[in-house]
Amino acid sequence: GLVGSEMCIRDSNDAKAFAKLLPIDVVPPKDLIAGDGEVGFLWKSARSFVEVSFFGDGKIVYVARNEHGEIVASGDRPFGRRAIPHDLVGAIENFA
């Protein structure tokens, strides 16, 4: 429906804004597009990952696990398209 289409557009716009805010020298993520309209990014190795998602509600949802299995960043917060949460930036920059 129309509401679903509007949310998908917002997801896409949030994801584009997020991508533009990423530091230039980070490992490129894989794009995530789910059937429910979720749009996001995934950095993944054998022992660690960073997942970032947008659901069209104006929030950024993310979780990052390091190579020791520890959650080093997580959140479900408003995303104003101006900055990436500090703990998430750290996890992305340290991704290996």
Secondary structure by P-SEA (a helix, b strand, c coil): caaaaaaaaaaaaaaaaaaaaccccccbbbbbbccccccbbbbbccccbbbbbbcccccccccccccccccccccccccccccccaaaaaaaaacc
